[in-house]
């Protein structure tokens, strides 16, 4: 028998790639259905008040318009908060589309026009006139700080005496950083295609990060238990925007139920700015250290906006209590309720904001103490998470610093700002640490060998572009000893085995572990089958004594005693196994996390102030990497996001109107190819037998964390000017 070859750890191409590049992968708004109608959403133009009257007759009179749906004529929906609470809901009262005449924020959906085609629906929607009773609104975080209240977040207790330690610190920095609202803006807008079946059941194609989350939400809102199936085979990016059911989904269902017809509702790019986003924040940090740079105390306060109806919380300040060794830490997190929609988890929620502030403050401390920024971080390294009072299961952050610095050439950096130049351009080198949780959620998967000998594995997870199809195929192929081409992974169907939301970088650790376990259960069944005959060479053998490789089952110490798995399937017919996993007890005594060290070079034009990120090295410690190619894609994408956070992205609001102004790609700036220099990704070797059965921690979030801080620190090194308000634009730098 040949030595077992495993696809795990190899940089394999995406198994779904050919379908995507050939245009054969169908997304939520691309499924054709007989007699399909199209819906267009009408949104409110005020930020607070009530609807006095909606004039719909002109729209209803347009030939081809089938329905104008408002709060006055919608089908029955749940009347209390509980049915609207989804798996990612914030504390408070969830938004209920078309529930009543109240206006809670500008852009709120107030009507749905349904017509024979989308253009007709949009035209008819333009004919609707609305009379409002306006009320005074508040949308400016900075103007309403006196309204802040403590966030309902489970912060760690203060440790030590922070104020006394700060008072006696030899070196101290006291700084404030602000970050703007940012919107997810995936390439594919949110859409729902509702297939109304003859028995009144619904089959819905939706852009989502959780098909079962959406299914349960609709079942509760409409009282349709076991009558709804959600399908989401392909998702064109989401970055958190699909964690909660967005309003086009219940609106499409309302129209389908009202008309007993199939209906599709697709949001416009402008409407992608009318639901969740990364919240605006103000962060205040005071850090004290000894003269040699040993941390003595950290005080970190974050103030962020939320809606008037939900308290959205994320981990913004906790990172300051866990990343470094510090005996005295006090953390504070406040919310300001405004007349806006509820913020929503957005790639590395909380850490993207909180670590930006912490790592900029650490850079300021390095200069105050005249210590190299990498040396300062190494001096304060800890393998212990003081927030939880637990050791890390693994933390190869030292190796990230060392390998990243060597690859970048950090030793050639001069400490003095404005000391490095390339012609008329100032050159700056900056760095920052990154940290994210290594979580695992309960998950299930099913593995089946069909009569042809093909291995089909399934779970109700999604693939938002991260490579889920591919890595799950790799995990299943390794676990069963099958060639990749004989394995198919199915996902995106609410009728499949239970899976968590796809977010938080826990899909591989959760669903991947379930896939592995389901395949191991199937191994057991196959062995039982071939042991049925007393004369079988496998009779009496245990799972430890046999192995699966290259499509064969064989005895380890006698490889010639073997049977082809396809032959077993051909003789017995399809055989399947289902398995569930949850975080193991072995995790209880440990903290778990992914870590990174990000090194950035910027070039700043002395005359114009134009900033170009010319080079990035990102060293990542994330346990076992299932596919370095797709994982590398994730890190590169995260770095691009971090550059956008640092230099480009900002959703600007007209507070007089309470309305986002730059709700399009022309004015909401995101990085383009010309903005991005060389990005070098290093995966630092890290073994972790505690975090999960695979030893894999996930890489979706860690790629962005720390990037904006490293860019900001590099700009200071280049120019000598600290800009503490993101994004760093020309007006702020000049």
C-alpha positions as CSV (number, residue, x, y, z in Angstrom):
1,X,0.0,0.0,0.0
2,X,1.3,3.4,-0.9
3,X,2.0,5.9,1.9
4,X,-1.1,7.8,2.9
5,X,-1.2,11.2,1.2
6,X,-3.3,13.9,2.8
7,X,-4.8,16.9,1.0
8,X,-4.9,18.9,4.2
9,X,-2.2,21.5,4.4
10,X,-1.8,21.8,0.7
11,X,-2.5,25.0,-1.3
12,X,-5.2,23.6,-3.5
13,X,-7.4,25.5,-5.9
14,X,-11.0,26.2,-4.9
15,X,-13.3,23.3,-5.9
16,X,-16.1,25.8,-6.7
17,X,-13.8,28.0,-8.7
18,X,-14.6,26.7,-12.2
19,X,-18.4,27.2,-11.7
20,X,-17.8,30.8,-10.5
21,X,-15.5,31.8,-13.3
22,X,-17.8,30.2,-15.9
23,X,-20.8,32.1,-14.5
24,X,-22.6,28.9,-13.6
25,X,-22.7,29.5,-9.8
26,X,-26.1,30.9,-9.0
27,X,-26.6,33.6,-6.4
28,X,-29.8,34.6,-4.5
29,X,-31.1,36.9,-7.2
30,X,-30.3,34.7,-10.1
31,X,-32.7,31.7,-9.8
32,X,-35.4,31.7,-12.5
33,X,-38.9,30.7,-11.4
34,X,-42.1,30.5,-13.4
35,X,-44.3,33.6,-13.0
36,X,-41.8,35.4,-10.8
37,X,-42.7,38.9,-9.6
38,X,-40.2,41.6,-8.6
39,X,-40.3,43.8,-5.5
40,X,-38.7,47.2,-5.0
41,X,-38.4,48.7,-1.5
42,X,-39.4,52.3,-0.7
43,X,-37.5,53.8,2.2
44,X,-38.2,56.6,4.7
45,X,-36.7,60.0,4.2
46,X,-36.9,61.1,7.8
47,X,-35.0,59.8,10.8
48,X,-37.7,59.9,13.5
49,X,-41.4,60.3,13.6
50,X,-44.5,58.6,12.2
51,X,-46.2,58.0,8.9
52,X,-49.4,60.1,8.7
53,X,-50.4,58.8,5.3
54,X,-48.9,56.9,2.4
55,X,-50.4,57.8,-1.0
56,X,-50.1,54.6,-3.1
57,X,-52.9,55.0,-5.7
58,X,-50.6,56.4,-8.5
59,X,-48.3,53.4,-8.0
60,X,-51.1,50.9,-7.9
61,X,-52.5,52.3,-11.2
62,X,-49.4,51.5,-13.2
63,X,-50.1,48.5,-15.5
64,X,-48.2,45.5,-14.4
65,X,-48.1,46.5,-10.7
66,X,-49.5,43.6,-8.6
67,X,-49.2,45.0,-5.1
68,X,-48.1,47.9,-3.0
69,X,-47.4,46.6,0.5
70,X,-47.4,48.8,3.6
71,X,-48.0,48.5,7.3
72,X,-51.7,48.9,6.6
73,X,-52.2,45.9,4.4
74,X,-49.4,43.5,5.2
75,X,-50.2,39.8,6.1
76,X,-50.2,38.9,9.8
77,X,-46.9,38.9,11.6
78,X,-45.8,38.3,15.2
79,X,-46.6,41.1,17.6
80,X,-43.9,40.7,20.2
81,X,-40.1,41.1,20.2
82,X,-39.2,37.4,20.9
83,X,-40.0,36.0,17.4
84,X,-37.8,38.6,15.8
85,X,-34.7,37.7,17.8
86,X,-32.3,35.9,15.6
87,X,-29.0,34.1,16.5
88,X,-27.0,37.4,16.2
89,X,-29.6,39.7,17.8
90,X,-28.5,42.5,20.1
91,X,-30.1,43.2,23.4
92,X,-33.4,45.2,23.1
93,X,-36.3,45.2,20.7
94,X,-35.4,43.9,17.2
95,X,-36.5,45.9,14.2
96,X,-39.9,44.7,12.7
97,X,-40.3,45.7,9.1
98,X,-43.8,47.2,8.2
99,X,-44.9,46.6,11.7
100,X,-46.6,50.0,12.3
101,X,-46.4,53.7,11.4
102,X,-43.3,54.5,13.6
103,X,-40.1,55.7,11.9
104,X,-37.0,54.8,13.8
105,X,-34.3,55.8,11.4
106,X,-33.7,57.3,7.9
107,X,-33.8,54.6,5.3
108,X,-36.3,52.4,7.1
109,X,-38.4,50.3,4.7
110,X,-41.9,51.7,4.6
111,X,-43.4,50.0,1.4
112,X,-42.8,47.3,-1.1
113,X,-43.9,47.6,-4.7
114,X,-44.4,44.3,-6.5
115,X,-44.6,44.2,-10.3
116,X,-44.0,42.1,-13.4
117,X,-40.4,43.3,-13.7
118,X,-37.9,45.2,-11.5
119,X,-37.8,48.3,-13.6
120,X,-41.6,48.7,-13.4
121,X,-41.5,48.1,-9.6
122,X,-38.9,50.8,-9.1
123,X,-40.7,53.3,-11.3
124,X,-44.0,52.7,-9.5
125,X,-42.2,53.1,-6.2
126,X,-41.1,56.6,-7.3
127,X,-44.8,57.6,-7.5
128,X,-45.5,56.9,-3.8
129,X,-45.8,60.0,-1.7
130,X,-45.5,60.0,2.1
131,X,-46.8,62.5,4.6
132,X,-44.8,62.4,7.8
133,X,-45.2,63.7,11.3
134,X,-41.5,64.6,12.0
135,X,-39.9,64.5,15.4
136,X,-36.5,65.9,16.5
137,X,-33.8,63.3,15.9
138,X,-30.3,62.7,17.2
139,X,-27.7,61.0,15.0
140,X,-24.4,62.6,16.0
141,X,-22.3,60.5,18.5
142,X,-20.0,63.4,19.4
143,X,-22.9,65.8,20.1
144,X,-24.7,63.3,22.3
145,X,-22.0,61.9,24.6
146,X,-23.9,63.0,27.6
147,X,-26.5,60.4,26.7
148,X,-24.1,57.5,27.1
149,X,-24.9,54.5,29.3
150,X,-22.9,51.4,30.3
151,X,-23.0,48.7,27.6
152,X,-24.5,45.4,28.6
153,X,-21.2,43.7,28.0
154,X,-19.5,41.2,30.3
155,X,-16.3,43.0,30.9
156,X,-13.6,41.5,33.1
157,X,-13.3,43.0,36.6
158,X,-10.6,45.7,37.1
159,X,-7.4,44.3,38.4
160,X,-4.9,46.1,40.6
161,X,-5.0,49.8,41.3
162,X,-4.9,51.3,37.9
163,X,-5.1,55.0,38.9
164,X,-2.3,54.7,41.5
165,X,-0.1,52.8,39.0
166,X,-0.7,55.5,36.4
167,X,0.1,58.3,38.8
168,X,3.5,56.7,39.7
169,X,4.4,55.5,36.1
170,X,7.7,56.8,34.8
171,X,6.4,57.0,31.3
172,X,2.7,57.7,30.4
173,X,0.7,58.4,27.3
174,X,-2.9,59.7,27.5
175,X,-4.6,59.7,24.1
176,X,-8.0,59.7,22.3
177,X,-8.8,58.0,19.0
178,X,-11.9,58.2,16.9
179,X,-13.2,55.8,14.2
180,X,-16.0,56.4,11.7
181,X,-19.1,54.4,10.6
182,X,-18.1,51.9,8.0
183,X,-20.4,49.7,5.8
184,X,-19.8,46.1,4.7
185,X,-20.5,46.7,1.0
186,X,-20.0,43.1,-0.4
187,X,-20.0,42.8,-4.2
188,X,-23.4,40.9,-4.1
189,X,-26.2,43.1,-2.7
190,X,-28.7,41.4,-0.4
191,X,-31.5,39.6,-2.2
192,X,-34.2,37.0,-1.5
193,X,-36.1,34.9,-4.1
194,X,-39.2,33.3,-2.5
195,X,-40.6,30.3,-4.4
196,X,-44.2,29.9,-3.4
197,X,-45.0,26.2,-3.7
198,X,-48.4,24.7,-4.5
199,X,-48.9,23.5,-0.9
200,X,-48.3,27.0,0.5
201,X,-44.8,26.2,1.7
202,X,-41.9,28.4,0.8
203,X,-38.5,27.6,-0.7
204,X,-36.3,30.7,-0.4
205,X,-33.0,31.6,-2.0
206,X,-31.3,34.2,0.3
207,X,-28.0,35.9,0.6
208,X,-27.1,35.0,4.2
209,X,-24.4,33.7,6.5
210,X,-26.9,31.4,8.3
211,X,-29.6,29.5,6.4
212,X,-31.0,28.0,9.6
213,X,-31.0,31.3,11.4
214,X,-33.1,32.8,8.6
215,X,-35.4,29.8,8.6
216,X,-36.1,30.0,12.3
217,X,-36.6,33.8,12.1
218,X,-39.2,33.4,9.4
219,X,-40.9,30.5,11.1
220,X,-41.4,32.6,14.3
221,X,-42.4,35.8,12.6
222,X,-45.0,34.3,10.3
223,X,-46.0,31.3,12.4
224,X,-44.9,28.8,9.6
225,X,-43.2,26.0,11.5
226,X,-41.8,23.3,9.2
227,X,-43.0,25.2,6.1
228,X,-39.9,27.1,5.1
229,X,-36.6,26.0,3.5
230,X,-33.7,28.4,3.0
231,X,-31.1,27.8,0.3
232,X,-27.9,29.8,-0.1
233,X,-25.4,27.8,-2.3
234,X,-23.2,30.8,-3.2
235,X,-22.7,34.1,-1.5
236,X,-20.9,37.0,-3.1
237,X,-19.2,38.3,0.1
238,X,-20.9,39.3,3.3
239,X,-18.3,40.2,5.9
240,X,-20.9,40.1,8.7
241,X,-23.8,41.8,6.7
242,X,-25.5,38.4,6.4
243,X,-25.3,37.4,10.0
244,X,-28.8,38.8,10.7
245,X,-31.8,38.4,8.4
246,X,-32.0,41.7,6.5
247,X,-35.3,43.4,5.8
248,X,-35.7,42.3,2.1
249,X,-36.2,38.7,3.4
250,X,-39.4,39.2,5.4
251,X,-40.7,41.8,2.9
252,X,-40.4,39.2,0.1
253,X,-42.2,36.6,2.2
254,X,-45.0,39.1,3.0
255,X,-45.5,39.7,-0.7
256,X,-45.4,36.0,-1.6
257,X,-48.0,35.1,1.1
258,X,-50.2,38.0,0.2
259,X,-50.2,37.2,-3.6
260,X,-49.6,33.5,-3.4
261,X,-46.9,34.0,-6.0
262,X,-43.2,33.7,-6.2
263,X,-41.4,37.1,-5.4
264,X,-37.9,38.4,-5.6
265,X,-36.6,41.4,-3.7
266,X,-33.1,42.8,-4.4
267,X,-31.7,45.8,-2.7
268,X,-30.0,48.6,-4.5
269,X,-26.4,49.6,-3.6
270,X,-27.9,52.7,-1.9
271,X,-30.1,50.5,0.2
272,X,-27.1,48.5,1.4
273,X,-26.5,51.5,3.6
274,X,-29.9,51.2,5.3
275,X,-29.1,48.4,7.8
276,X,-26.1,47.4,9.9
277,X,-22.6,48.8,9.9
278,X,-19.4,49.2,12.0
279,X,-20.3,51.7,14.7
280,X,-18.6,55.1,15.1
281,X,-16.4,55.1,18.2
282,X,-14.4,57.3,20.6
283,X,-11.7,55.6,22.5
284,X,-9.6,57.0,25.4
285,X,-6.5,55.2,26.5
286,X,-4.0,56.0,29.3
287,X,-1.0,53.7,29.5
288,X,1.8,53.8,32.1
289,X,5.1,52.0,32.0
290,X,8.4,51.9,33.8
291,X,11.4,53.7,32.2
292,X,12.5,50.5,30.5
293,X,9.0,50.0,28.9
294,X,7.5,47.4,31.3
295,X,3.7,48.0,31.3
296,X,2.4,49.1,34.7
297,X,-1.2,50.1,34.0
298,X,-3.8,50.4,31.2
299,X,-7.0,52.3,31.2
300,X,-9.1,51.8,28.1
301,X,-12.6,53.4,27.6
302,X,-14.6,52.9,24.4
303,X,-17.8,54.9,23.6
304,X,-19.8,53.7,20.6
305,X,-23.1,54.4,19.0
306,X,-26.1,52.1,18.9
307,X,-29.7,52.4,17.9
308,X,-32.6,53.7,20.0
309,X,-34.2,50.2,20.1
310,X,-31.2,47.8,20.5
311,X,-27.9,47.9,22.5
312,X,-25.3,46.6,20.1
313,X,-22.1,45.5,21.9
314,X,-18.8,44.0,20.7
315,X,-15.5,43.4,22.3
316,X,-13.7,46.7,21.9
317,X,-11.7,47.0,25.1
318,X,-11.1,43.5,26.3
319,X,-8.1,43.1,24.0
320,X,-6.2,45.6,26.2
321,X,-6.5,43.3,29.1
322,X,-5.3,40.1,27.4
323,X,-2.7,40.9,24.8
324,X,0.1,42.0,27.0
325,X,1.4,41.4,30.6
326,X,0.1,44.3,32.8
327,X,-0.7,44.1,36.5
328,X,-3.2,47.0,36.6
329,X,-6.0,47.2,34.1
330,X,-9.4,49.0,34.0
331,X,-11.8,48.7,31.1
332,X,-14.9,50.7,30.3
333,X,-17.4,50.4,27.5
334,X,-20.3,52.9,27.0
335,X,-23.1,53.2,24.4
336,X,-24.9,56.2,23.0
337,X,-28.4,55.5,21.6
338,X,-29.2,57.4,18.4
339,X,-31.9,57.5,15.8
340,X,-30.0,55.2,13.5
341,X,-30.3,51.5,12.7
342,X,-28.5,49.0,14.9
343,X,-24.8,48.4,14.1
344,X,-23.9,44.9,13.0
345,X,-20.8,42.7,13.4
346,X,-18.3,43.6,10.7
347,X,-15.1,41.7,10.0
348,X,-13.4,41.2,13.3
349,X,-16.0,43.1,15.2
350,X,-14.6,45.1,18.1
351,X,-11.1,44.0,17.6
352,X,-10.8,46.0,14.4
353,X,-11.6,49.2,16.4
354,X,-10.2,48.3,19.8
355,X,-6.8,46.9,18.7
356,X,-6.4,49.9,16.4
357,X,-6.5,52.2,19.4
358,X,-4.4,49.9,21.7
359,X,-1.7,49.4,19.1
360,X,-1.4,53.1,18.2
361,X,-1.1,53.9,21.9
362,X,1.6,51.2,22.3
363,X,3.5,52.9,19.4
364,X,3.2,56.3,21.2
365,X,4.4,54.6,24.4
366,X,7.4,53.2,22.5
367,X,8.4,56.7,21.4
368,X,7.8,58.2,24.8
369,X,10.1,55.6,26.3
370,X,12.5,55.6,23.4
371,X,12.2,51.9,22.8
372,X,11.8,50.1,19.5
373,X,8.1,49.2,19.0
374,X,8.9,45.5,18.4
375,X,11.2,45.4,21.5
376,X,8.4,47.0,23.6
377,X,6.0,44.3,22.6
378,X,8.4,41.5,23.2
379,X,9.2,42.9,26.6
380,X,5.5,42.7,27.5
381,X,4.7,39.4,25.9
382,X,2.6,37.0,28.0
383,X,1.5,33.4,27.5
384,X,-1.3,34.1,30.0
385,X,-4.7,35.7,29.4
386,X,-5.2,37.8,32.5
387,X,-8.8,38.6,31.6
388,X,-9.7,34.9,32.1
389,X,-6.8,34.0,34.4
390,X,-5.9,31.2,32.1
391,X,-2.8,30.2,30.0
392,X,-3.2,30.2,26.2
393,X,-3.5,26.8,24.6
394,X,-0.9,28.2,22.2
395,X,0.4,31.6,21.4
396,X,3.2,31.9,18.8
397,X,3.1,35.7,18.8
398,X,6.9,35.9,19.6
399,X,7.5,33.9,16.5
400,X,5.2,36.2,14.5
401,X,7.3,39.2,15.7
402,X,10.6,37.5,14.8
403,X,9.7,36.0,11.4
404,X,7.7,39.1,10.4
405,X,10.5,41.5,11.4
406,X,13.1,39.4,9.6
407,X,11.1,39.2,6.4
408,X,10.3,42.9,6.4
409,X,13.9,44.0,7.2
410,X,12.8,45.8,10.4
411,X,16.4,45.8,11.8
412,X,17.3,48.5,9.1
413,X,14.7,50.9,10.5
414,X,15.8,54.1,12.1
415,X,13.8,55.2,15.1
416,X,13.6,58.9,14.3
417,X,10.5,60.1,12.4
418,X,11.2,61.7,9.0
419,X,14.6,60.0,8.8
420,X,14.0,57.7,5.9
421,X,13.4,58.9,2.3
422,X,13.0,57.7,-1.2
423,X,13.5,60.7,-3.5
424,X,10.9,63.2,-2.6
425,X,8.9,60.7,-0.7
426,X,9.0,60.2,3.0
427,X,9.3,56.5,4.0
428,X,7.7,55.2,7.1
429,X,7.9,51.8,8.7
430,X,5.2,50.8,11.3
431,X,4.0,47.7,13.0
432,X,1.3,46.4,15.3
433,X,0.1,43.2,17.0
434,X,-3.1,41.5,16.1
435,X,-5.4,39.2,18.2
436,X,-8.6,37.4,17.7
437,X,-10.5,34.6,19.5
438,X,-10.2,31.0,18.4
439,X,-13.7,29.9,19.0
440,X,-15.6,26.7,18.4
441,X,-19.4,26.3,18.2
442,X,-21.7,23.3,18.3
443,X,-22.0,21.9,14.8
444,X,-23.1,18.7,12.9
445,X,-22.3,17.1,9.6
446,X,-23.4,14.1,7.6
447,X,-21.1,11.8,5.5
448,X,-22.4,9.4,3.0
449,X,-20.8,6.9,0.5
450,X,-23.3,6.4,-2.3
451,X,-23.8,3.4,-4.5
452,X,-21.2,4.7,-6.9
453,X,-18.5,5.0,-4.2
454,X,-18.6,8.8,-4.1
455,X,-18.2,10.4,-0.7
456,X,-20.8,13.1,-0.1
457,X,-20.5,15.3,3.0
458,X,-23.0,18.0,4.0
459,X,-23.8,20.6,6.6
460,X,-26.0,23.6,6.7
461,X,-23.1,26.1,6.8
462,X,-22.5,28.7,4.0
463,X,-19.5,29.8,2.0
464,X,-19.2,33.6,1.9
465,X,-16.1,33.4,-0.3
466,X,-13.8,32.0,2.4
467,X,-13.2,28.7,0.7
468,X,-15.6,26.6,2.8
469,X,-16.4,24.2,-0.1
470,X,-12.7,23.5,-0.6
471,X,-11.4,23.1,3.0
472,X,-14.4,20.9,4.0
473,X,-13.6,18.7,0.9
474,X,-10.0,18.5,2.0
475,X,-10.9,17.6,5.6
476,X,-13.4,14.9,4.5
477,X,-10.9,13.5,1.9
478,X,-8.2,13.2,4.6
479,X,-10.5,11.7,7.2
480,X,-11.8,9.0,4.8
481,X,-8.7,8.5,2.8
482,X,-10.5,9.5,-0.4
483,X,-9.0,11.3,-3.5
484,X,-10.3,14.9,-3.6
485,X,-12.1,14.3,-6.9
486,X,-14.3,11.6,-5.3
487,X,-15.5,13.9,-2.6
488,X,-18.3,16.4,-2.8
489,X,-19.2,18.8,0.0
490,X,-22.7,20.3,0.1
491,X,-23.8,23.3,2.1
492,X,-26.2,26.2,2.2
493,X,-29.5,24.3,2.8
494,X,-31.5,24.7,6.0
495,X,-32.6,21.1,5.8
496,X,-29.1,19.8,6.3
497,X,-27.3,19.0,9.5
498,X,-27.2,21.8,12.1
499,X,-24.5,24.5,11.7
500,X,-23.7,27.8,13.3
501,X,-23.6,31.1,11.6
502,X,-20.6,31.5,9.4
503,X,-18.7,34.2,11.2
504,X,-16.2,34.8,13.9
505,X,-13.5,32.6,12.1
506,X,-15.0,29.5,13.7
507,X,-16.4,27.6,10.6
508,X,-13.4,25.4,10.1
509,X,-13.0,24.7,13.8
510,X,-16.7,24.0,14.2
511,X,-18.1,22.5,11.0
512,X,-14.7,21.1,10.0
513,X,-14.5,19.2,13.3
514,X,-18.0,17.8,12.7
515,X,-17.1,16.8,9.1
516,X,-14.0,15.0,10.4
517,X,-16.1,13.2,13.1
518,X,-18.8,12.2,10.7
519,X,-16.2,10.6,8.4
520,X,-14.7,8.8,11.4
521,X,-18.1,7.4,12.2
522,X,-18.5,6.3,8.6
523,X,-15.2,4.6,8.9
524,X,-16.5,2.6,11.8
525,X,-19.6,1.6,9.8
526,X,-17.5,0.5,6.9
527,X,-15.3,-1.6,9.1
528,X,-18.3,-3.2,10.7
529,X,-19.6,-4.1,7.3
530,X,-16.4,-5.8,6.0
531,X,-16.2,-7.7,9.3
532,X,-19.5,-9.5,8.7
533,X,-17.8,-12.5,7.2
534,X,-15.8,-14.6,9.7
535,X,-13.3,-15.2,6.9
536,X,-12.7,-11.5,6.4
537,X,-9.1,-10.4,6.9
538,X,-10.6,-7.5,8.9
539,X,-12.4,-9.8,11.4
540,X,-11.5,-8.8,14.9
541,X,-9.6,-5.8,13.9
542,X,-10.1,-2.4,15.7
543,X,-10.2,1.0,14.1
544,X,-6.6,1.5,15.4
545,X,-5.4,-1.5,13.4
546,X,-6.8,-0.5,10.1
547,X,-6.5,2.6,7.9
548,X,-8.1,4.4,5.0
549,X,-6.0,5.8,2.2
550,X,-6.3,6.5,-1.6
551,X,-9.8,5.0,-1.6
552,X,-8.9,1.7,0.1
553,X,-9.4,0.2,3.5
554,X,-6.4,-1.9,4.6
555,X,-4.7,-3.5,7.6
556,X,-1.9,-1.3,8.8
557,X,0.6,-4.1,9.5
558,X,-0.4,-6.1,6.4
559,X,-1.2,-3.6,3.6
560,X,-2.0,-6.3,1.1
561,X,-5.1,-7.2,3.1
562,X,-7.3,-4.5,1.6
563,X,-10.6,-3.7,0.0
564,X,-11.6,-0.8,-2.2
565,X,-14.3,1.4,-0.6
566,X,-16.2,1.7,-3.9
567,X,-16.5,-2.1,-3.9
568,X,-18.1,-2.0,-0.4
569,X,-20.5,0.7,-1.5
570,X,-21.4,-1.2,-4.7
571,X,-22.2,-4.3,-2.6
572,X,-24.1,-2.8,0.3
573,X,-25.6,0.4,-1.3
574,X,-25.4,3.8,0.2
575,X,-24.0,4.1,3.7
576,X,-24.1,7.2,5.9
577,X,-23.1,8.6,9.3
578,X,-24.0,11.8,11.1
579,X,-22.0,13.4,13.9
580,X,-22.1,16.4,16.2
581,X,-19.4,18.3,18.0
582,X,-19.1,20.9,20.6
583,X,-16.2,22.6,22.5
584,X,-14.4,19.9,24.5
585,X,-13.9,20.1,28.2
586,X,-10.1,20.2,27.6
587,X,-10.6,23.8,26.5
588,X,-12.0,24.8,29.8
589,X,-8.6,25.4,31.5
590,X,-7.2,27.5,28.6
591,X,-7.7,30.7,26.7
592,X,-7.6,30.3,23.0
593,X,-6.7,32.9,20.3
594,X,-5.1,33.7,17.0
595,X,-2.3,36.2,16.8
596,X,-0.4,38.2,14.3
597,X,2.3,40.8,13.7
598,X,1.8,43.3,10.9
599,X,4.6,45.3,9.4
600,X,3.8,48.1,7.0
601,X,5.8,50.4,4.8
602,X,4.2,53.7,3.6
603,X,5.5,56.4,1.2
604,X,4.2,59.9,1.7
605,X,4.6,62.6,-0.9
606,X,6.2,65.6,0.8
607,X,4.4,68.0,-1.5
608,X,0.9,66.6,-1.8
609,X,0.6,64.5,1.4
610,X,-0.5,61.5,-0.7
611,X,0.0,58.2,1.2
612,X,0.7,54.9,-0.5
613,X,1.0,51.6,1.4
614,X,3.9,50.1,-0.6
615,X,4.6,47.0,1.3
616,X,3.0,44.8,4.0
617,X,4.3,41.7,5.8
618,X,1.7,39.9,7.9
619,X,2.8,37.0,10.1
620,X,-0.1,34.9,11.3
621,X,-0.3,32.2,14.1
622,X,-3.5,30.4,13.6
623,X,-2.8,26.8,14.4
624,X,-3.0,24.2,11.6
625,X,-3.7,25.8,8.2
626,X,-6.0,23.5,6.2
627,X,-5.3,25.3,2.9
628,X,-2.5,27.8,2.7
629,X,-3.9,29.2,-0.6
630,X,-7.4,30.0,0.6
631,X,-6.2,31.0,4.0
632,X,-3.7,33.3,2.3
633,X,-6.5,34.8,0.3
634,X,-8.3,35.5,3.5
635,X,-5.3,37.3,5.0
636,X,-4.6,39.4,1.9
637,X,-8.3,40.4,1.9
638,X,-8.1,41.4,5.5
639,X,-5.0,43.5,4.9
640,X,-6.8,45.3,2.0
641,X,-9.7,45.9,4.4
642,X,-7.2,47.3,7.0
643,X,-5.7,49.7,4.4
644,X,-9.3,50.8,3.6
645,X,-10.0,51.4,7.3
646,X,-6.8,53.4,7.7
647,X,-6.9,55.6,4.6
648,X,-10.3,55.4,2.8
649,X,-13.5,54.1,4.4
650,X,-15.9,56.5,6.1
651,X,-19.7,56.6,5.8
652,X,-20.6,60.3,6.3
653,X,-23.9,61.5,7.7
654,X,-25.8,64.7,7.2
655,X,-26.9,65.1,10.8
656,X,-29.5,67.8,9.9
657,X,-31.3,65.1,7.9
658,X,-30.1,62.1,9.9
659,X,-29.1,60.4,6.6
660,X,-26.0,58.8,5.2
661,X,-24.8,60.9,2.3
662,X,-22.1,58.9,0.4
663,X,-24.2,55.7,-0.1
664,X,-22.5,54.6,-3.3
665,X,-19.1,53.4,-4.6
666,X,-18.4,56.7,-6.2
667,X,-18.2,58.5,-2.8
668,X,-17.8,55.7,-0.3
669,X,-14.1,55.1,-1.0
670,X,-12.7,51.6,-0.8
671,X,-9.1,50.5,-1.8
672,X,-8.6,49.7,-5.5
673,X,-5.8,47.8,-7.1
674,X,-3.7,51.0,-7.5
675,X,-3.9,51.6,-3.7
676,X,-2.4,48.2,-2.8
677,X,1.3,47.3,-2.8
678,X,3.0,44.0,-2.1
679,X,1.4,41.8,0.6
680,X,3.5,39.0,2.0
681,X,1.8,36.5,4.2
682,X,3.7,34.2,6.6
683,X,1.9,31.4,8.4
684,X,3.9,30.7,11.5
685,X,4.0,27.1,12.6
686,X,1.8,26.5,15.6
687,X,0.6,23.2,17.0
688,X,-2.5,23.2,19.3
689,X,-4.0,19.9,20.4
690,X,-6.5,21.7,22.7
691,X,-8.3,24.2,20.6
692,X,-10.2,21.5,18.6
693,X,-9.7,18.1,17.0
694,X,-8.3,19.7,13.8
695,X,-5.9,22.0,15.6
696,X,-7.1,24.8,13.3
697,X,-8.1,28.2,14.7
698,X,-9.5,30.1,11.6
699,X,-8.2,33.1,9.7
700,X,-11.1,35.2,8.5
701,X,-10.7,37.9,11.1
702,X,-7.1,38.0,12.2
703,X,-6.0,39.3,8.8
704,X,-7.5,42.8,9.3
705,X,-6.8,43.2,13.0
706,X,-3.8,45.5,13.6
707,X,-3.4,46.6,10.0
708,X,-4.9,50.1,10.5
709,X,-2.7,50.7,13.5
710,X,0.4,49.5,11.6
711,X,-0.5,51.9,8.7
712,X,-1.1,54.8,11.2
713,X,2.2,54.1,13.0
714,X,4.1,54.0,9.7
715,X,2.6,57.4,8.7
716,X,3.8,58.9,12.0
717,X,7.3,57.4,11.4
718,X,7.3,58.9,7.9
719,X,5.9,62.4,8.8
720,X,6.3,62.9,12.5
721,X,2.6,63.7,12.7
722,X,0.1,61.7,14.7
723,X,-3.4,61.5,13.2
724,X,-5.7,59.8,15.7
725,X,-8.9,60.1,13.7
726,X,-9.6,57.5,11.0
727,X,-9.5,57.5,8.0
728,X,-6.2,59.4,7.6
729,X,-7.1,61.7,4.7
730,X,-5.1,64.5,3.1
731,X,-6.8,67.3,5.1
732,X,-5.9,65.7,8.4
733,X,-2.3,64.9,7.4
734,X,-1.5,68.2,5.8
